[in-house]
């Protein structure tokens, strides 16, 4: 009988020991699973920089692509806008190095992403900028245009001078000239000699290029600006950066002619559209016959690709020598006859 009791107690102890082991195993397993979840949650906090960001205070925006390229724009209230391509590289937890394709920016920029806030800093020549991530993809060209409008509106409000009042008080001025909608926007032009690309922005009443801005006005056709400017020295300062604009028709085609407000000799510049490679391009002409001086494309890539190409449907200065040669050949043929 004692042996049976002893065996029963021994078996009971073994069962209790096994139950304790299983309980500890479940606790350890649960702790490990919880640790994995915590670790995974921490890992998920490393958000991606890919996307669009805007800094409305400084008038800047930046976009990062998944292939480690991107673009940075800045609406400069005084000079030409900044529009730079970039490359980026991750260097640590939510930290990045940005390199702008800009001759004026020699050092790399440092970016720190915290949630949806991106802070970009550089050397002493770069002001620290704080960007906020946008929910949707940001159109940087539209961003620049909107900032230009805001800057213009703000400037007018500060001066408390309405445009109609300021222009009508200037002798010879008949108000602002509105550029046709199809000519407005950002255009990229390639230099035929060195391949460099410059940007031209045509707004409703202004043309902004590398280092210049023209404010577009209409001049009274009976106004003698030469005599008036000679007798009123302050008139030149009053109309600084102004351009007088008219629309001319050549062979049934309308062209916008832009000249300096007090420009005497010279034909000025001509603006019109043409279709090349299946897209609308801006044709900029000059001289007596509005020969082609440059072609504007809607994006930098096409400007670089087609920058040195000549188009048979456009009129270049070189065509003059070719026409003269043809006339000489015809004259020689007639003499022989």
Secondary structure by P-SEA (a helix, b strand, c coil): caaaaaaaaaaaaaaaaaaaaaaaaaaaaaaaaaaaaaaaaaaaccccccbbbbccccbbbbbbcccccbbbbbbcccccbbbbbbbbbbcccccbbbbbccccccbbbbbbbcccbbbbbbcccccbbbbbbbcccccaaaaaaaaaaaaaaaaaaaacccaaaaaaaccccccccccccccccbbbbbccccbbbbbbbbcccccccccbbbbbbccccccaaaaaaaaccccccccccbbbbbbbbcccbbbbbbccccccccccbbbbccccccbbbbbbbbcccccccccccccaaaaaaccccccccccccaaaaaaaaaaaaaaaaaaac
